[in-house]
Amino acid sequence: MPAKSKAQQQAAGAALAAKRGEIKKSSLKGASRGMEKSMSESELKELAETKRKKLPERKRD
């Protein structure tokens, strides 16, 4: 599933980096912390690889 906003794509990238050990898990905040705990590395990679060109900054409700 592709990311629905640039914020979601960025959070997934941060969570993926923490899961891989590239950054400390303690540095995660908000959505990225929950994503790191609940999603697999392949799911995070799919979200993080989403092209950002046509995505909104934030998803509207």
C-alpha distance matrix in Angstrom:
0.0 3.8 6.6 8.9 12.1 14.0 15.1 11.8 11.2 14.8 14.7 12.0 14.4 17.3 16.1 15.3 18.8 20.4 19.0 20.4 23.6 23.7 24.3 25.9 23.8 26.5 25.6 22.3 22.4 20.6 16.8 16.6 19.2 17.3 14.1 16.3 18.0 15.3 12.4 13.0 13.5 11.0 8.1 9.8 10.3 6.8 6.7 10.3 10.3 8.9 12.1 13.9 16.4 15.4 13.7 16.1 17.7 16.8 15.1 17.9 18.6
3.8 0.0 3.8 6.4 9.1 10.7 12.4 9.6 8.4 12.2 13.0 10.7 12.6 15.8 15.4 14.7 17.8 19.8 19.1 20.2 23.2 22.7 23.2 25.1 23.4 25.9 24.5 21.3 21.3 19.6 16.1 15.8 18.9 17.6 14.4 16.7 18.9 16.8 14.0 14.7 14.4 12.2 9.6 10.0 9.9 6.6 5.2 8.2 8.0 5.6 8.5 10.1 12.7 11.8 10.2 12.9 14.5 14.2 13.0 16.2 17.6
6.6 3.8 0.0 3.8 5.7 7.4 8.7 6.0 5.5 9.2 9.9 8.6 10.8 13.6 13.6 13.7 16.5 18.3 18.2 19.7 22.3 21.5 21.5 23.2 21.4 23.6 21.9 18.6 18.3 16.5 13.1 13.1 16.5 15.5 12.6 15.2 17.7 16.0 13.6 15.1 14.8 13.5 10.6 9.8 10.5 8.2 5.1 7.3 8.5 5.9 8.5 8.7 11.7 10.9 8.2 10.2 11.2 10.7 9.9 13.4 15.1
8.9 6.4 3.8 0.0 3.8 7.2 8.5 6.7 7.6 10.9 11.6 11.3 13.7 16.0 16.2 16.9 19.6 21.2 21.3 23.1 25.4 24.6 24.1 25.6 23.7 25.4 23.6 20.2 19.2 16.9 13.7 14.7 18.0 16.9 14.6 17.6 19.9 18.0 16.3 18.2 18.3 17.2 14.0 13.3 14.3 12.0 8.8 10.8 11.9 8.8 10.3 9.4 11.6 9.8 6.6 7.7 9.3 8.2 6.6 9.8 11.7
12.1 9.1 5.7 3.8 0.0 3.8 5.4 5.3 6.3 8.7 10.0 10.8 12.6 14.5 15.5 16.6 18.7 20.3 21.1 22.7 24.7 23.4 22.6 24.2 22.6 24.0 21.7 18.5 17.4 15.4 12.8 13.6 17.3 16.8 14.8 17.7 20.3 19.1 17.6 19.6 19.3 18.7 15.8 14.1 15.1 13.5 10.0 10.7 12.1 9.3 10.0 7.8 10.1 8.9 5.1 5.2 5.7 5.3 5.6 9.2 11.9
14.0 10.7 7.4 7.2 3.8 0.0 3.8 5.5 5.0 6.1 8.6 9.8 10.5 12.4 14.2 15.2 16.6 18.6 19.9 21.1 22.7 21.0 20.2 22.1 21.1 22.4 19.7 16.9 16.1 14.9 12.8 12.9 16.7 17.1 15.1 17.3 20.3 19.8 18.2 19.9 18.9 18.7 16.3 14.0 14.4 13.6 10.2 9.5 11.1 8.9 9.0 6.1 8.9 9.1 5.9 6.2 5.0 6.4 8.5 12.0 15.0
15.1 12.4 8.7 8.5 5.4 3.8 0.0 3.8 5.5 5.1 6.1 8.6 9.9 10.7 12.3 14.2 15.5 16.8 18.4 20.1 21.3 19.9 18.5 19.8 18.5 19.4 16.8 13.9 12.6 11.2 9.4 9.9 13.6 14.1 12.7 15.0 17.9 17.7 16.7 18.9 18.3 18.7 16.2 13.5 14.8 14.6 10.9 10.3 12.9 11.4 12.3 9.8 12.7 12.8 9.3 8.5 6.1 5.9 8.3 11.7 14.1
11.8 9.6 6.0 6.7 5.3 5.5 3.8 0.0 3.8 5.4 5.1 6.1 8.6 10.0 10.5 12.1 14.3 15.4 16.3 18.3 20.0 19.1 18.1 19.3 17.5 18.9 17.0 13.6 12.7 10.9 8.1 8.4 12.1 11.9 9.9 12.6 15.3 14.5 13.3 15.5 15.3 15.5 12.6 10.3 12.1 11.6 7.8 8.2 11.1 9.8 11.8 10.4 13.7 13.4 9.9 10.1 8.9 7.8 8.6 12.2 14.0
11.2 8.4 5.5 7.6 6.3 5.0 5.5 3.8 0.0 3.8 5.5 5.2 6.3 8.8 10.0 10.5 12.5 14.5 15.3 16.5 18.5 17.3 16.9 18.8 17.5 19.5 17.3 14.3 14.4 13.4 10.7 9.8 13.5 13.8 11.1 13.0 16.2 15.7 13.6 15.0 13.9 13.8 11.6 9.0 9.6 9.3 5.8 5.0 7.6 6.8 8.8 7.9 11.6 12.2 9.3 10.7 9.8 10.2 11.2 15.0 17.1
14.8 12.2 9.2 10.9 8.7 6.1 5.1 5.4 3.8 0.0 3.8 5.4 5.1 6.4 8.7 9.8 10.7 12.6 14.3 15.5 16.8 15.1 14.2 16.1 15.3 16.9 14.2 11.7 11.9 11.8 10.0 8.5 12.2 13.5 11.3 12.5 16.0 16.4 14.8 16.2 14.7 15.5 13.8 10.4 11.1 12.0 8.8 6.7 9.7 9.8 11.1 9.6 13.1 14.4 11.6 12.2 10.2 10.9 13.0 16.6 18.8
14.7 13.0 9.9 11.6 10.0 8.6 6.1 5.1 5.5 3.8 0.0 3.8 5.4 5.2 6.2 8.5 10.0 10.7 12.3 14.3 15.4 14.5 13.1 14.2 12.7 14.2 12.1 8.9 8.9 8.5 6.4 4.7 8.5 9.7 7.9 9.3 12.6 13.1 12.1 14.1 13.3 14.6 12.6 9.3 11.2 12.3 9.1 8.0 11.6 11.9 14.0 12.9 16.5 17.2 14.0 14.3 12.2 11.7 13.2 16.7 18.2
12.0 10.7 8.6 11.3 10.8 9.8 8.6 6.1 5.2 5.4 3.8 0.0 3.8 5.5 5.0 6.0 8.6 9.9 10.3 12.2 14.1 13.6 13.1 14.6 13.0 15.3 13.8 10.7 11.6 11.2 8.4 6.1 9.4 9.9 6.8 7.9 11.4 11.4 9.5 10.8 9.8 10.9 8.9 5.5 7.5 8.8 6.0 5.2 9.0 10.0 12.8 12.7 16.5 17.3 14.4 15.5 14.2 13.8 14.7 18.3 19.6
14.4 12.6 10.8 13.7 12.6 10.5 9.9 8.6 6.3 5.1 5.4 3.8 0.0 3.8 5.5 5.1 6.2 8.7 9.9 10.6 12.4 11.0 11.0 13.3 12.6 15.2 13.2 10.9 12.6 13.2 11.2 8.2 11.2 12.7 9.9 9.8 13.5 14.2 12.1 12.5 10.4 11.6 10.8 7.1 7.4 9.6 7.7 4.9 8.1 10.1 12.3 12.3 16.0 17.6 15.2 16.6 15.1 15.6 17.1 20.8 22.6
17.3 15.8 13.6 16.0 14.5 12.4 10.7 10.0 8.8 6.4 5.2 5.5 3.8 0.0 3.8 5.4 5.1 6.3 8.7 10.0 10.6 9.3 8.1 10.0 9.3 11.5 9.4 7.3 9.4 10.9 9.8 6.3 8.7 11.2 9.3 8.5 12.2 13.8 12.6 13.4 11.6 13.8 13.0 9.3 10.4 13.0 11.0 8.6 11.9 13.7 15.8 15.2 18.9 20.4 17.8 18.5 16.4 16.5 18.3 21.8 23.4
16.1 15.4 13.6 16.2 15.5 14.2 12.3 10.5 10.0 8.7 6.2 5.0 5.5 3.8 0.0 3.8 5.4 5.1 6.1 8.6 9.8 9.9 9.0 9.9 8.1 10.9 10.0 7.3 9.5 10.4 8.7 5.1 6.6 8.4 6.2 4.8 8.5 10.1 9.0 10.1 8.9 11.6 10.7 7.2 9.4 12.0 10.4 9.1 12.7 14.5 17.3 17.2 21.0 22.1 19.3 20.1 18.3 17.8 18.9 22.3 23.3
15.3 14.7 13.7 16.9 16.6 15.2 14.2 12.1 10.5 9.8 8.5 6.0 5.1 5.4 3.8 0.0 3.8 5.4 5.0 6.2 8.6 8.6 9.3 11.1 10.1 13.4 12.6 10.6 13.2 14.2 12.2 8.7 10.2 11.5 8.6 6.8 10.3 11.5 9.3 8.8 6.4 8.9 9.1 5.7 6.6 10.0 9.5 7.8 10.7 13.3 16.2 16.8 20.6 22.0 19.7 21.1 19.8 19.7 20.7 24.3 25.5
18.8 17.8 16.5 19.6 18.7 16.6 15.5 14.3 12.5 10.7 10.0 8.6 6.2 5.1 5.4 3.8 0.0 3.8 5.5 5.2 6.2 5.1 5.9 8.6 8.9 12.1 10.9 10.0 13.2 15.1 13.9 10.2 11.3 13.6 11.4 9.1 12.5 14.5 12.8 12.2 9.5 12.1 12.8 9.5 9.6 13.1 12.6 10.1 12.6 15.5 17.7 18.1 21.7 23.6 21.4 22.8 21.0 21.3 22.8 26.4 27.9
20.4 19.8 18.3 21.2 20.3 18.6 16.8 15.4 14.5 12.6 10.7 9.9 8.7 6.3 5.1 5.4 3.8 0.0 3.8 5.4 5.0 5.7 4.9 5.8 5.3 8.8 8.6 7.8 11.4 13.5 12.9 9.2 9.1 11.6 10.3 7.2 10.1 12.8 12.0 11.9 10.1 13.5 13.9 10.8 12.0 15.4 14.6 12.8 15.7 18.3 20.8 21.0 24.6 26.3 23.7 24.6 22.6 22.4 23.8 27.2 28.3
19.0 19.1 18.2 21.3 21.1 19.9 18.4 16.3 15.3 14.3 12.3 10.3 9.9 8.7 6.1 5.0 5.5 3.8 0.0 3.8 5.5 7.7 8.3 8.8 7.6 11.3 11.9 10.7 13.9 15.4 14.1 10.6 10.2 11.7 9.8 6.3 8.6 10.9 9.7 8.8 7.0 10.7 11.6 9.2 10.5 14.0 13.9 12.8 15.4 18.2 21.1 21.9 25.6 27.0 24.5 25.8 24.2 23.8 24.7 28.1 28.9
20.4 20.2 19.7 23.1 22.7 21.1 20.1 18.3 16.5 15.5 14.3 12.2 10.6 10.0 8.6 6.2 5.2 5.4 3.8 0.0 3.8 5.6 7.9 9.6 9.8 13.5 13.7 13.2 16.6 18.5 17.2 13.5 13.6 15.3 13.2 10.0 12.4 14.4 12.7 10.9 8.0 11.2 13.1 10.8 10.7 14.5 15.1 13.3 15.2 18.5 21.1 22.2 25.8 27.6 25.5 27.2 25.7 25.8 26.8 30.4 31.5
23.6 23.2 22.3 25.4 24.7 22.7 21.3 20.0 18.5 16.8 15.4 14.1 12.4 10.6 9.8 8.6 6.2 5.0 5.5 3.8 0.0 3.8 5.5 6.7 7.9 11.2 11.6 12.1 15.9 18.3 17.9 14.2 13.7 16.1 14.7 11.3 13.4 16.1 15.1 13.9 11.5 14.9 16.4 13.8 14.1 17.9 18.0 15.9 18.1 21.3 23.7 24.3 27.8 29.8 27.6 28.9 27.0 27.1 28.5 32.0 33.1
23.7 22.7 21.5 24.6 23.4 21.0 19.9 19.1 17.3 15.1 14.5 13.6 11.0 9.3 9.9 8.6 5.1 5.7 7.7 5.6 3.8 0.0 3.8 7.0 9.2 12.0 11.2 12.0 15.6 18.3 18.0 14.2 14.5 17.3 15.8 12.8 15.6 18.2 16.9 15.9 13.0 15.9 17.3 14.3 14.0 17.7 17.6 14.8 16.8 20.0 21.9 22.2 25.6 27.9 25.9 27.2 25.1 25.7 27.6 31.1 32.6
24.3 23.2 21.5 24.1 22.6 20.2 18.5 18.1 16.9 14.2 13.1 13.1 11.0 8.1 9.0 9.3 5.9 4.9 8.3 7.9 5.5 3.8 0.0 3.8 6.5 8.6 7.4 8.8 12.5 15.5 15.8 12.2 12.2 15.4 14.6 11.8 14.5 17.5 16.9 16.7 14.5 17.6 18.3 14.9 15.5 19.0 18.1 15.5 18.1 20.8 22.6 22.4 25.8 28.0 25.6 26.3 23.9 24.2 26.2 29.6 31.0
25.9 25.1 23.2 25.6 24.2 22.1 19.8 19.3 18.8 16.1 14.2 14.6 13.3 10.0 9.9 11.1 8.6 5.8 8.8 9.6 6.7 7.0 3.8 0.0 3.8 5.3 5.5 7.6 11.2 14.5 15.4 12.1 10.9 14.3 14.4 11.4 13.3 16.7 16.9 17.2 15.7 19.2 19.5 16.4 17.7 21.1 20.0 17.9 20.8 23.3 25.4 25.0 28.5 30.3 27.7 28.1 25.4 25.3 27.2 30.3 31.4
23.8 23.4 21.4 23.7 22.6 21.1 18.5 17.5 17.5 15.3 12.7 13.0 12.6 9.3 8.1 10.1 8.9 5.3 7.6 9.8 7.9 9.2 6.5 3.8 0.0 3.8 5.4 5.6 9.1 11.9 12.6 9.6 7.6 10.8 11.3 8.3 9.7 13.3 14.0 14.8 14.1 17.7 17.5 14.6 16.6 19.7 18.4 17.0 20.3 22.4 24.9 24.5 28.2 29.5 26.6 26.9 24.4 23.7 25.2 28.2 28.9
26.5 25.9 23.6 25.4 24.0 22.4 19.4 18.9 19.5 16.9 14.2 15.3 15.2 11.5 10.9 13.4 12.1 8.8 11.3 13.5 11.2 12.0 8.6 5.3 3.8 0.0 3.8 5.5 8.1 11.3 13.1 10.9 8.5 11.9 13.4 11.0 12.0 15.6 16.9 18.1 17.7 21.2 20.7 17.8 19.9 22.9 21.1 19.7 23.2 25.0 27.2 26.4 29.9 31.2 28.1 27.9 25.0 24.2 25.9 28.6 29.3
25.6 24.5 21.9 23.6 21.7 19.7 16.8 17.0 17.3 14.2 12.1 13.8 13.2 9.4 10.0 12.6 10.9 8.6 11.9 13.7 11.6 11.2 7.4 5.5 5.4 3.8 0.0 3.8 6.6 10.3 12.2 9.8 8.7 12.5 13.4 11.6 13.6 16.8 17.5 18.8 17.9 21.2 20.5 17.2 19.0 21.8 19.8 17.9 21.3 23.0 24.8 23.7 27.1 28.5 25.5 25.2 22.2 21.8 23.9 26.7 27.7
22.3 21.3 18.6 20.2 18.5 16.9 13.9 13.6 14.3 11.7 8.9 10.7 10.9 7.3 7.3 10.6 10.0 7.8 10.7 13.2 12.1 12.0 8.8 7.6 5.6 5.5 3.8 0.0 3.8 7.0 8.4 6.0 5.2 9.0 9.9 8.7 10.9 13.7 14.4 16.2 15.7 18.7 17.6 14.3 16.6 19.0 16.7 15.3 19.0 20.3 22.4 21.3 24.8 25.9 22.7 22.4 19.6 18.8 20.6 23.4 24.3
22.4 21.3 18.3 19.2 17.4 16.1 12.6 12.7 14.4 11.9 8.9 11.6 12.6 9.4 9.5 13.2 13.2 11.4 13.9 16.6 15.9 15.6 12.5 11.2 9.1 8.1 6.6 3.8 0.0 3.8 6.5 6.0 5.5 8.5 10.2 10.4 12.0 14.2 15.5 17.9 17.9 20.6 18.8 15.8 18.4 20.2 17.4 16.5 20.2 20.9 22.9 21.3 24.6 25.2 21.8 20.9 18.0 16.7 18.5 20.9 21.6
20.6 19.6 16.5 16.9 15.4 14.9 11.2 10.9 13.4 11.8 8.5 11.2 13.2 10.9 10.4 14.2 15.1 13.5 15.4 18.5 18.3 18.3 15.5 14.5 11.9 11.3 10.3 7.0 3.8 0.0 3.8 5.6 5.7 7.0 9.0 10.5 11.8 13.1 14.5 17.6 18.1 20.4 18.0 15.3 18.3 19.5 16.4 16.2 20.0 20.0 22.1 20.5 23.7 23.8 20.2 19.0 16.3 14.4 15.6 17.8 18.1
16.8 16.1 13.1 13.7 12.8 12.8 9.4 8.1 10.7 10.0 6.4 8.4 11.2 9.8 8.7 12.2 13.9 12.9 14.1 17.2 17.9 18.0 15.8 15.4 12.6 13.1 12.2 8.4 6.5 3.8 0.0 3.8 5.4 5.3 6.1 8.6 10.2 10.6 11.5 14.7 15.5 17.3 14.6 12.2 15.4 16.2 13.0 13.4 17.1 17.0 19.4 18.1 21.5 21.4 17.8 17.1 14.9 12.9 13.5 16.1 16.4
16.6 15.8 13.1 14.7 13.6 12.9 9.9 8.4 9.8 8.5 4.7 6.1 8.2 6.3 5.1 8.7 10.2 9.2 10.6 13.5 14.2 14.2 12.2 12.1 9.6 10.9 9.8 6.0 6.0 5.6 3.8 0.0 3.8 5.5 5.0 6.1 8.7 10.0 10.2 12.7 12.7 15.0 12.9 10.0 12.9 14.4 11.7 11.3 15.1 15.8 18.3 17.4 21.1 21.5 18.2 18.1 16.0 14.7 15.7 18.7 19.4
19.2 18.9 16.5 18.0 17.3 16.7 13.6 12.1 13.5 12.2 8.5 9.4 11.2 8.7 6.6 10.2 11.3 9.1 10.2 13.6 13.7 14.5 12.2 10.9 7.6 8.5 8.7 5.2 5.5 5.7 5.4 3.8 0.0 3.8 5.5 5.3 6.6 8.9 10.3 12.9 13.5 16.3 14.5 12.0 15.1 17.0 14.7 14.5 18.3 19.3 22.0 21.2 24.9 25.3 21.9 21.7 19.5 17.9 18.8 21.4 21.7
17.3 17.6 15.5 16.9 16.8 17.1 14.1 11.9 13.8 13.5 9.7 9.9 12.7 11.2 8.4 11.5 13.6 11.6 11.7 15.3 16.1 17.3 15.4 14.3 10.8 11.9 12.5 9.0 8.5 7.0 5.3 5.5 3.8 0.0 3.8 5.5 5.3 6.1 8.3 11.6 13.2 15.5 13.2 11.5 15.1 16.3 14.1 14.9 18.5 19.1 22.2 21.6 25.2 25.2 21.7 21.5 19.8 17.7 17.8 20.2 19.9
14.1 14.4 12.6 14.6 14.8 15.1 12.7 9.9 11.1 11.3 7.9 6.8 9.9 9.3 6.2 8.6 11.4 10.3 9.8 13.2 14.7 15.8 14.6 14.4 11.3 13.4 13.4 9.9 10.2 9.0 6.1 5.0 5.5 3.8 0.0 3.8 5.4 5.3 5.5 8.7 9.9 12.0 9.5 7.7 11.4 12.6 10.5 11.4 15.0 15.7 19.0 18.9 22.6 22.7 19.4 19.8 18.5 16.8 16.8 19.7 19.8
16.3 16.7 15.2 17.6 17.7 17.3 15.0 12.6 13.0 12.5 9.3 7.9 9.8 8.5 4.8 6.8 9.1 7.2 6.3 10.0 11.3 12.8 11.8 11.4 8.3 11.0 11.6 8.7 10.4 10.5 8.6 6.1 5.3 5.5 3.8 0.0 3.8 5.8 5.9 7.8 8.4 11.4 10.2 8.0 11.2 13.4 12.1 12.2 15.7 17.2 20.5 20.6 24.4 25.0 21.9 22.6 21.1 19.8 20.1 23.2 23.5
18.0 18.9 17.7 19.9 20.3 20.3 17.9 15.3 16.2 16.0 12.6 11.4 13.5 12.2 8.5 10.3 12.5 10.1 8.6 12.4 13.4 15.6 14.5 13.3 9.7 12.0 13.6 10.9 12.0 11.8 10.2 8.7 6.6 5.3 5.4 3.8 0.0 3.8 6.1 8.3 10.2 13.1 11.8 10.7 14.1 16.0 14.9 15.6 18.9 20.3 23.7 23.9 27.7 27.9 24.8 25.3 23.8 22.1 22.0 24.8 24.5
15.3 16.8 16.0 18.0 19.1 19.8 17.7 14.5 15.7 16.4 13.1 11.4 14.2 13.8 10.1 11.5 14.5 12.8 10.9 14.4 16.1 18.2 17.5 16.7 13.3 15.6 16.8 13.7 14.2 13.1 10.6 10.0 8.9 6.1 5.3 5.8 3.8 0.0 3.8 7.0 9.9 11.9 9.9 9.8 13.5 14.5 13.5 15.1 18.2 19.1 22.7 23.2 26.8 26.7 23.6 24.2 23.3 21.3 20.6 23.2 22.7
12.4 14.0 13.6 16.3 17.6 18.2 16.7 13.3 13.6 14.8 12.1 9.5 12.1 12.6 9.0 9.3 12.8 12.0 9.7 12.7 15.1 16.9 16.9 16.9 14.0 16.9 17.5 14.4 15.5 14.5 11.5 10.2 10.3 8.3 5.5 5.9 6.1 3.8 0.0 3.8 6.6 8.2 6.1 6.5 9.9 10.9 10.5 12.2 14.9 16.1 19.8 20.7 24.3 24.4 21.6 22.7 22.1 20.6 19.9 22.9 22.8
13.0 14.7 15.1 18.2 19.6 19.9 18.9 15.5 15.0 16.2 14.1 10.8 12.5 13.4 10.1 8.8 12.2 11.9 8.8 10.9 13.9 15.9 16.7 17.2 14.8 18.1 18.8 16.2 17.9 17.6 14.7 12.7 12.9 11.6 8.7 7.8 8.3 7.0 3.8 0.0 3.8 5.4 5.3 6.3 8.6 10.1 11.0 12.3 14.4 16.2 19.9 21.4 25.0 25.4 23.0 24.7 24.3 23.1 22.7 25.8 25.9
13.5 14.4 14.8 18.3 19.3 18.9 18.3 15.3 13.9 14.7 13.3 9.8 10.4 11.6 8.9 6.4 9.5 10.1 7.0 8.0 11.5 13.0 14.5 15.7 14.1 17.7 17.9 15.7 17.9 18.1 15.5 12.7 13.5 13.2 9.9 8.4 10.2 9.9 6.6 3.8 0.0 3.8 5.5 5.1 6.1 8.7 10.0 10.3 12.1 14.6 18.1 19.8 23.4 24.3 22.2 24.2 23.6 23.1 23.1 26.5 27.2
11.0 12.2 13.5 17.2 18.7 18.7 18.7 15.5 13.8 15.5 14.6 10.9 11.6 13.8 11.6 8.9 12.1 13.5 10.7 11.2 14.9 15.9 17.6 19.2 17.7 21.2 21.2 18.7 20.6 20.4 17.3 15.0 16.3 15.5 12.0 11.4 13.1 11.9 8.2 5.4 3.8 0.0 3.8 5.4 5.0 6.2 8.8 9.8 10.6 12.9 16.4 18.7 22.0 22.7 21.0 23.4 23.4 23.0 22.7 26.1 26.8
8.1 9.6 10.6 14.0 15.8 16.3 16.2 12.6 11.6 13.8 12.6 8.9 10.8 13.0 10.7 9.1 12.8 13.9 11.6 13.1 16.4 17.3 18.3 19.5 17.5 20.7 20.5 17.6 18.8 18.0 14.6 12.9 14.5 13.2 9.5 10.2 11.8 9.9 6.1 5.3 5.5 3.8 0.0 3.8 5.4 5.2 6.5 8.7 10.1 11.5 15.3 17.1 20.5 20.7 18.6 20.7 20.8 20.0 19.3 22.6 23.1
9.8 10.0 9.8 13.3 14.1 14.0 13.5 10.3 9.0 10.4 9.3 5.5 7.1 9.3 7.2 5.7 9.5 10.8 9.2 10.8 13.8 14.3 14.9 16.4 14.6 17.8 17.2 14.3 15.8 15.3 12.2 10.0 12.0 11.5 7.7 8.0 10.7 9.8 6.5 6.3 5.1 5.4 3.8 0.0 3.8 5.4 5.2 6.0 8.5 10.3 13.9 15.2 18.8 19.5 17.2 19.0 18.6 18.1 18.1 21.6 22.5
10.3 9.9 10.5 14.3 15.1 14.4 14.8 12.1 9.6 11.1 11.2 7.5 7.4 10.4 9.4 6.6 9.6 12.0 10.5 10.7 14.1 14.0 15.5 17.7 16.6 19.9 19.0 16.6 18.4 18.3 15.4 12.9 15.1 15.1 11.4 11.2 14.1 13.5 9.9 8.6 6.1 5.0 5.4 3.8 0.0 3.8 5.5 5.1 6.0 8.8 12.2 14.1 17.6 18.7 17.1 19.5 19.3 19.5 19.7 23.4 24.7
6.8 6.6 8.2 12.0 13.5 13.6 14.6 11.6 9.3 12.0 12.3 8.8 9.6 13.0 12.0 10.0 13.1 15.4 14.0 14.5 17.9 17.7 19.0 21.1 19.7 22.9 21.8 19.0 20.2 19.5 16.2 14.4 17.0 16.3 12.6 13.4 16.0 14.5 10.9 10.1 8.7 6.2 5.2 5.4 3.8 0.0 3.8 5.6 5.4 6.8 10.4 12.8 16.0 16.5 15.1 17.8 18.3 18.4 18.0 21.5 22.8
6.7 5.2 5.1 8.8 10.0 10.2 10.9 7.8 5.8 8.8 9.1 6.0 7.7 11.0 10.4 9.5 12.6 14.6 13.9 15.1 18.0 17.6 18.1 20.0 18.4 21.1 19.8 16.7 17.4 16.4 13.0 11.7 14.7 14.1 10.5 12.1 14.9 13.5 10.5 11.0 10.0 8.8 6.5 5.2 5.5 3.8 0.0 3.8 5.6 5.6 9.4 10.7 14.2 14.5 12.3 14.6 14.8 14.7 14.5 18.1 19.5
10.3 8.2 7.3 10.8 10.7 9.5 10.3 8.2 5.0 6.7 8.0 5.2 4.9 8.6 9.1 7.8 10.1 12.8 12.8 13.3 15.9 14.8 15.5 17.9 17.0 19.7 17.9 15.3 16.5 16.2 13.4 11.3 14.5 14.9 11.4 12.2 15.6 15.1 12.2 12.3 10.3 9.8 8.7 6.0 5.1 5.6 3.8 0.0 3.8 5.6 8.5 9.6 13.2 14.5 12.6 14.8 14.5 15.0 15.8 19.5 21.4
10.3 8.0 8.5 11.9 12.1 11.1 12.9 11.1 7.6 9.7 11.6 9.0 8.1 11.9 12.7 10.7 12.6 15.7 15.4 15.2 18.1 16.8 18.1 20.8 20.3 23.2 21.3 19.0 20.2 20.0 17.1 15.1 18.3 18.5 15.0 15.7 18.9 18.2 14.9 14.4 12.1 10.6 10.1 8.5 6.0 5.4 5.6 3.8 0.0 3.8 6.3 8.8 11.9 13.5 12.5 15.5 15.9 17.0 17.5 21.2 23.3
8.9 5.6 5.9 8.8 9.3 8.9 11.4 9.8 6.8 9.8 11.9 10.0 10.1 13.7 14.5 13.3 15.5 18.3 18.2 18.5 21.3 20.0 20.8 23.3 22.4 25.0 23.0 20.3 20.9 20.0 17.0 15.8 19.3 19.1 15.7 17.2 20.3 19.1 16.1 16.2 14.6 12.9 11.5 10.3 8.8 6.8 5.6 5.6 3.8 0.0 3.8 6.2 9.2 10.0 9.1 12.3 13.3 14.4 14.6 18.2 20.4
12.1 8.5 8.5 10.3 10.0 9.0 12.3 11.8 8.8 11.1 14.0 12.8 12.3 15.8 17.3 16.2 17.7 20.8 21.1 21.1 23.7 21.9 22.6 25.4 24.9 27.2 24.8 22.4 22.9 22.1 19.4 18.3 22.0 22.2 19.0 20.5 23.7 22.7 19.8 19.9 18.1 16.4 15.3 13.9 12.2 10.4 9.4 8.5 6.3 3.8 0.0 3.8 5.8 7.6 7.8 11.4 12.7 14.6 15.3 18.6 21.4
13.9 10.1 8.7 9.4 7.8 6.1 9.8 10.4 7.9 9.6 12.9 12.7 12.3 15.2 17.2 16.8 18.1 21.0 21.9 22.2 24.3 22.2 22.4 25.0 24.5 26.4 23.7 21.3 21.3 20.5 18.1 17.4 21.2 21.6 18.9 20.6 23.9 23.2 20.7 21.4 19.8 18.7 17.1 15.2 14.1 12.8 10.7 9.6 8.8 6.2 3.8 0.0 3.8 5.8 5.3 8.3 9.2 11.7 12.9 16.2 19.3
16.4 12.7 11.7 11.6 10.1 8.9 12.7 13.7 11.6 13.1 16.5 16.5 16.0 18.9 21.0 20.6 21.7 24.6 25.6 25.8 27.8 25.6 25.8 28.5 28.2 29.9 27.1 24.8 24.6 23.7 21.5 21.1 24.9 25.2 22.6 24.4 27.7 26.8 24.3 25.0 23.4 22.0 20.5 18.8 17.6 16.0 14.2 13.2 11.9 9.2 5.8 3.8 0.0 3.8 5.8 8.6 10.3 13.2 14.4 17.1 20.5
15.4 11.8 10.9 9.8 8.9 9.1 12.8 13.4 12.2 14.4 17.2 17.3 17.6 20.4 22.1 22.0 23.6 26.3 27.0 27.6 29.8 27.9 28.0 30.3 29.5 31.2 28.5 25.9 25.2 23.8 21.4 21.5 25.3 25.2 22.7 25.0 27.9 26.7 24.4 25.4 24.3 22.7 20.7 19.5 18.7 16.5 14.5 14.5 13.5 10.0 7.6 5.8 3.8 0.0 3.8 6.6 9.5 11.8 12.2 14.5 17.7
13.7 10.2 8.2 6.6 5.1 5.9 9.3 9.9 9.3 11.6 14.0 14.4 15.2 17.8 19.3 19.7 21.4 23.7 24.5 25.5 27.6 25.9 25.6 27.7 26.6 28.1 25.5 22.7 21.8 20.2 17.8 18.2 21.9 21.7 19.4 21.9 24.8 23.6 21.6 23.0 22.2 21.0 18.6 17.2 17.1 15.1 12.3 12.6 12.5 9.1 7.8 5.3 5.8 3.8 0.0 3.8 6.5 8.3 8.7 11.5 14.7
16.1 12.9 10.2 7.7 5.2 6.2 8.5 10.1 10.7 12.2 14.3 15.5 16.6 18.5 20.1 21.1 22.8 24.6 25.8 27.2 28.9 27.2 26.3 28.1 26.9 27.9 25.2 22.4 20.9 19.0 17.1 18.1 21.7 21.5 19.8 22.6 25.3 24.2 22.7 24.7 24.2 23.4 20.7 19.0 19.5 17.8 14.6 14.8 15.5 12.3 11.4 8.3 8.6 6.6 3.8 0.0 3.8 5.4 6.5 8.7 12.3
17.7 14.5 11.2 9.3 5.7 5.0 6.1 8.9 9.8 10.2 12.2 14.2 15.1 16.4 18.3 19.8 21.0 22.6 24.2 25.7 27.0 25.1 23.9 25.4 24.4 25.0 22.2 19.6 18.0 16.3 14.9 16.0 19.5 19.8 18.5 21.1 23.8 23.3 22.1 24.3 23.6 23.4 20.8 18.6 19.3 18.3 14.8 14.5 15.9 13.3 12.7 9.2 10.3 9.5 6.5 3.8 0.0 3.8 6.9 9.4 12.9
16.8 14.2 10.7 8.2 5.3 6.4 5.9 7.8 10.2 10.9 11.7 13.8 15.6 16.5 17.8 19.7 21.3 22.4 23.8 25.8 27.1 25.7 24.2 25.3 23.7 24.2 21.8 18.8 16.7 14.4 12.9 14.7 17.9 17.7 16.8 19.8 22.1 21.3 20.6 23.1 23.1 23.0 20.0 18.1 19.5 18.4 14.7 15.0 17.0 14.4 14.6 11.7 13.2 11.8 8.3 5.4 3.8 0.0 3.8 6.3 9.5
15.1 13.0 9.9 6.6 5.6 8.5 8.3 8.6 11.2 13.0 13.2 14.7 17.1 18.3 18.9 20.7 22.8 23.8 24.7 26.8 28.5 27.6 26.2 27.2 25.2 25.9 23.9 20.6 18.5 15.6 13.5 15.7 18.8 17.8 16.8 20.1 22.0 20.6 19.9 22.7 23.1 22.7 19.3 18.1 19.7 18.0 14.5 15.8 17.5 14.6 15.3 12.9 14.4 12.2 8.7 6.5 6.9 3.8 0.0 3.8 6.5
17.9 16.2 13.4 9.8 9.2 12.0 11.7 12.2 15.0 16.6 16.7 18.3 20.8 21.8 22.3 24.3 26.4 27.2 28.1 30.4 32.0 31.1 29.6 30.3 28.2 28.6 26.7 23.4 20.9 17.8 16.1 18.7 21.4 20.2 19.7 23.2 24.8 23.2 22.9 25.8 26.5 26.1 22.6 21.6 23.4 21.5 18.1 19.5 21.2 18.2 18.6 16.2 17.1 14.5 11.5 8.7 9.4 6.3 3.8 0.0 3.8
18.6 17.6 15.1 11.7 11.9 15.0 14.1 14.0 17.1 18.8 18.2 19.6 22.6 23.4 23.3 25.5 27.9 28.3 28.9 31.5 33.1 32.6 31.0 31.4 28.9 29.3 27.7 24.3 21.6 18.1 16.4 19.4 21.7 19.9 19.8 23.5 24.5 22.7 22.8 25.9 27.2 26.8 23.1 22.5 24.7 22.8 19.5 21.4 23.3 20.4 21.4 19.3 20.5 17.7 14.7 12.3 12.9 9.5 6.5 3.8 0.0
